[in-house]
């Protein structure tokens, strides 16, 4: 961690690694003056993003690392997540952002999954995915805190 407003960590891409980092993020956020709902939104978006990386980018891999950077700025919390896993499927030039087609189904009939990217897109600003030099980079901004035009 560089300062109270710039937090970084590199961790093992595993369900246990994600849980450990989310606990640390919760502690980091507790020092901010975010509304509790804002903090919960940050935690939700990070949980969805990090778990997608573990489940999909590192699918079939023996392991890997994820780098997470959180930077508090005047326009909110800027997040950057980098991994060396598999790229997004070729047909996904941009991140999925539409609600799953089966969203009109009764709740008890819905299949597991399919809502993560929709939630991420709905709760973030400036969402961007790039693939460069064998690295996936996802960046976004969460409009949290007092100043977030």
Secondary structure, 3 states (H helix, E strand, C coil): CCECCEEEEEEECCHHHHHHHHHHHHHHHHCCCCCHHHHHHHHHHHHHHHHHHHHHHCCCCCCCEEEEEEEEECCEEEEEEEECCCCCCCCCCCCCCCCCHHHHCCHHHCCCCCCHHHHHHHHCEEEEEEEECCEEEEEEEECCCCCCC
